[in-house]
Amino acid sequence: MEPHVERMLNEQKELCEKIEKLGEFISKNPIFDKLSKDEQYDMKLQLGAMELYSSVLQHRIERATA
């Protein structure tokens, strides 16, 4: 496998772990509800951006390995 593809796969794995952790914090941690509405909004926005980034990265990986 090409080195750049391996780097993308590693990046995808790390990103998925971060997405899972942030998603769990937002949905399950009572501390999230105590944050300001602005902070909650920004964290949800960040999660969405990370999910979009993951999707784009997945498309690149699929093209590179096809």
Secondary structure by P-SEA (a helix, b strand, c coil): ccaaaaaaaaaaaaaaaaaaaaaaaaccccccccccaaaaaaaaaaaaaaaaaaaaaaaaaaaaac
